[in-house]
Amino acid sequence: MASVISNPIIPAILGQFKRGAIVADYGFQDEDNAMQTAGWNSVQKAVDMLDSFGPEGRQSLVALLADPDPAIRVMAAGYLVKVMPEGALAILNETRETCPAEARQTAFRLLRRHARGDLNM
């Protein structure tokens, strides 16, 4: 049986994830709650589709941890904390320290939720 990650629909799902992350980031930059919510909803739908493939589906987000856009990296890391905590938390910490303000704030919120134990992504 072929790997889920090699499934031809995965790139389209990852594309939706990336677009949603960018929309959420733009919404944050513009202080546009509706845009931010639309972006998060799009990201969540993409993750739900990945999760429908089983545990291996979410693993396809690992490739996005190397994306040049910090909004995409931070969003992918948030959804990978349960799958690969050390790597995802390292990305969130790095983003919090070195990236543009919007990505830093998203990373800070995700890290704070993780520390409280309520990061349920």
Short mmCIF file of the C-alpha atoms (twelve columns), coordinates in Angstrom:
data_MODEL
# 
_entry.id   MODEL 
# 
loop_
_atom_site.group_PDB 
_atom_site.id 
_atom_site.type_symbol 
_atom_site.label_atom_id 
_atom_site.label_alt_id 
_atom_site.label_comp_id 
_atom_site.label_asym_id 
_atom_site.label_seq_id 
_atom_site.Cartn_x 
_atom_site.Cartn_y 
_atom_site.Cartn_z 
_atom_site.pdbx_PDB_model_num 
ATOM 1   C CA . MET A 1   0.000   0.000  0.000  1 
ATOM 2   C CA . ALA A 2   1.292   3.470  -0.924 1 
ATOM 3   C CA . SER A 3   2.081   6.011  1.753  1 
ATOM 4   C CA . VAL A 4   -0.621  8.558  2.548  1 
ATOM 5   C CA . ILE A 5   1.965   11.287 2.109  1 
ATOM 6   C CA . SER A 6   2.417   10.234 -1.521 1 
ATOM 7   C CA . ASN A 7   -1.339  10.459 -2.141 1 
ATOM 8   C CA . PRO A 8   -1.872  12.899 -5.049 1 
ATOM 9   C CA . ILE A 9   -4.478  14.916 -3.105 1 
ATOM 10  C CA . ILE A 10  -2.016  15.849 -0.326 1 
ATOM 11  C CA . PRO A 11  -0.381  18.756 -2.245 1 
ATOM 12  C CA . ALA A 12  -3.818  20.317 -2.796 1 
ATOM 13  C CA . ILE A 13  -4.642  19.987 0.911  1 
ATOM 14  C CA . LEU A 14  -1.285  21.508 1.836  1 
ATOM 15  C CA . GLY A 15  -1.998  24.327 -0.618 1 
ATOM 16  C CA . GLN A 16  -5.272  25.022 1.183  1 
ATOM 17  C CA . PHE A 17  -3.435  24.960 4.513  1 
ATOM 18  C CA . LYS A 18  -0.837  27.451 3.248  1 
ATOM 19  C CA . ARG A 19  -3.445  29.810 1.776  1 
ATOM 20  C CA . GLY A 20  -5.433  29.681 5.020  1 
ATOM 21  C CA . ALA A 21  -2.338  30.448 7.094  1 
ATOM 22  C CA . ILE A 22  -1.547  33.445 4.891  1 
ATOM 23  C CA . VAL A 23  -5.134  34.729 5.060  1 
ATOM 24  C CA . ALA A 24  -5.118  34.386 8.856  1 
ATOM 25  C CA . ASP A 25  -1.825  36.284 8.995  1 
ATOM 26  C CA . TYR A 26  -3.141  39.061 6.728  1 
ATOM 27  C CA . GLY A 27  -6.240  39.274 8.897  1 
ATOM 28  C CA . PHE A 28  -4.033  39.651 11.945 1 
ATOM 29  C CA . GLN A 29  -1.947  42.348 10.240 1 
ATOM 30  C CA . ASP A 30  -5.060  44.262 9.162  1 
ATOM 31  C CA . GLU A 31  -6.853  43.703 12.481 1 
ATOM 32  C CA . ASP A 32  -9.631  42.080 10.435 1 
ATOM 33  C CA . ASN A 33  -11.232 39.437 12.644 1 
ATOM 34  C CA . ALA A 34  -13.418 38.060 9.842  1 
ATOM 35  C CA . MET A 35  -10.381 37.513 7.613  1 
ATOM 36  C CA . GLN A 36  -8.432  35.984 10.473 1 
ATOM 37  C CA . THR A 37  -11.309 33.601 11.277 1 
ATOM 38  C CA . ALA A 38  -11.703 32.637 7.614  1 
ATOM 39  C CA . GLY A 39  -8.001  31.787 7.448  1 
ATOM 40  C CA . TRP A 40  -8.089  29.697 10.622 1 
ATOM 41  C CA . ASN A 41  -11.223 27.898 9.401  1 
ATOM 42  C CA . SER A 42  -9.537  27.080 6.092  1 
ATOM 43  C CA . VAL A 43  -6.473  25.758 7.915  1 
ATOM 44  C CA . GLN A 44  -8.653  23.651 10.219 1 
ATOM 45  C CA . LYS A 45  -10.545 22.158 7.257  1 
ATOM 46  C CA . ALA A 46  -7.227  21.222 5.638  1 
ATOM 47  C CA . VAL A 47  -6.054  19.587 8.866  1 
ATOM 48  C CA . ASP A 48  -9.355  17.722 9.183  1 
ATOM 49  C CA . MET A 49  -8.819  16.363 5.667  1 
ATOM 50  C CA . LEU A 50  -5.269  15.325 6.542  1 
ATOM 51  C CA . ASP A 51  -6.476  13.677 9.747  1 
ATOM 52  C CA . SER A 52  -9.008  11.674 7.737  1 
ATOM 53  C CA . PHE A 53  -6.016  9.734  6.358  1 
ATOM 54  C CA . GLY A 54  -5.119  8.618  9.883  1 
ATOM 55  C CA . PRO A 55  -2.066  9.520  11.967 1 
ATOM 56  C CA . GLU A 56  0.209   9.617  8.921  1 
ATOM 57  C CA . GLY A 57  -1.902  12.330 7.269  1 
ATOM 58  C CA . ARG A 58  -0.852  15.084 9.623  1 
ATOM 59  C CA . GLN A 59  2.794   14.098 9.124  1 
ATOM 60  C CA . SER A 60  2.605   15.748 5.705  1 
ATOM 61  C CA . LEU A 61  2.624   19.125 7.532  1 
ATOM 62  C CA . VAL A 62  6.261   18.490 8.472  1 
ATOM 63  C CA . ALA A 63  7.308   19.701 5.018  1 
ATOM 64  C CA . LEU A 64  5.767   23.101 5.810  1 
ATOM 65  C CA . LEU A 65  8.131   23.635 8.747  1 
ATOM 66  C CA . ALA A 66  10.744  24.615 6.172  1 
ATOM 67  C CA . ASP A 67  8.479   27.015 4.278  1 
ATOM 68  C CA . PRO A 68  10.051  30.463 3.808  1 
ATOM 69  C CA . ASP A 69  6.865   32.165 5.070  1 
ATOM 70  C CA . PRO A 70  6.862   32.366 8.890  1 
ATOM 71  C CA . ALA A 71  3.038   32.475 8.953  1 
ATOM 72  C CA . ILE A 72  2.959   29.034 7.344  1 
ATOM 73  C CA . ARG A 73  5.754   27.635 9.521  1 
ATOM 74  C CA . VAL A 74  4.161   28.793 12.769 1 
ATOM 75  C CA . MET A 75  0.733   27.457 11.807 1 
ATOM 76  C CA . ALA A 76  2.179   24.071 10.767 1 
ATOM 77  C CA . ALA A 77  4.180   23.894 13.997 1 
ATOM 78  C CA . GLY A 78  1.048   24.555 16.035 1 
ATOM 79  C CA . TYR A 79  -0.678  21.600 14.414 1 
ATOM 80  C CA . LEU A 80  2.375   19.368 14.864 1 
ATOM 81  C CA . VAL A 81  2.948   19.877 18.594 1 
ATOM 82  C CA . LYS A 82  1.178   16.623 19.449 1 
ATOM 83  C CA . VAL A 83  2.873   14.697 16.642 1 
ATOM 84  C CA . MET A 84  6.448   15.899 17.098 1 
ATOM 85  C CA . PRO A 85  6.584   18.139 20.178 1 
ATOM 86  C CA . GLU A 86  10.321  18.853 20.265 1 
ATOM 87  C CA . GLY A 87  10.586  19.918 16.620 1 
ATOM 88  C CA . ALA A 88  7.330   21.876 16.590 1 
ATOM 89  C CA . LEU A 89  8.079   23.684 19.848 1 
ATOM 90  C CA . ALA A 90  11.548  24.573 18.556 1 
ATOM 91  C CA . ILE A 91  9.968   26.187 15.474 1 
ATOM 92  C CA . LEU A 92  7.475   28.089 17.650 1 
ATOM 93  C CA . ASN A 93  10.256  29.319 19.954 1 
ATOM 94  C CA . GLU A 94  12.439  30.344 17.012 1 
ATOM 95  C CA . THR A 95  9.509   32.173 15.411 1 
ATOM 96  C CA . ARG A 96  8.704   33.934 18.668 1 
ATOM 97  C CA . GLU A 97  12.291  35.208 18.828 1 
ATOM 98  C CA . THR A 98  13.176  36.069 15.227 1 
ATOM 99  C CA . CYS A 99  10.207  36.577 12.894 1 
ATOM 100 C CA . PRO A 100 7.887   39.479 12.019 1 
ATOM 101 C CA . ALA A 101 5.556   40.670 14.761 1 
ATOM 102 C CA . GLU A 102 2.414   38.871 13.570 1 
ATOM 103 C CA . ALA A 103 4.118   35.459 13.350 1 
ATOM 104 C CA . ARG A 104 5.819   36.094 16.706 1 
ATOM 105 C CA . GLN A 105 2.495   36.834 18.345 1 
ATOM 106 C CA . THR A 106 0.903   33.714 16.868 1 
ATOM 107 C CA . ALA A 107 3.861   31.653 18.098 1 
ATOM 108 C CA . PHE A 108 3.630   33.262 21.539 1 
ATOM 109 C CA . ARG A 109 -0.106  32.439 21.788 1 
ATOM 110 C CA . LEU A 110 0.431   28.844 20.696 1 
ATOM 111 C CA . LEU A 111 3.304   28.391 23.153 1 
ATOM 112 C CA . ARG A 112 1.232   29.892 25.963 1 
ATOM 113 C CA . ARG A 113 -1.667  27.552 25.163 1 
ATOM 114 C CA . HIS A 114 0.754   24.616 25.105 1 
ATOM 115 C CA . ALA A 115 2.184   25.612 28.505 1 
ATOM 116 C CA . ARG A 116 -1.346  25.778 29.944 1 
ATOM 117 C CA . GLY A 117 -2.144  22.391 28.420 1 
ATOM 118 C CA . ASP A 118 -4.993  23.643 26.252 1 
ATOM 119 C CA . LEU A 119 -3.384  23.524 22.795 1 
ATOM 120 C CA . ASN A 120 -5.839  21.124 21.194 1 
ATOM 121 C CA . MET A 121 -4.916  21.455 17.561 1 
# 
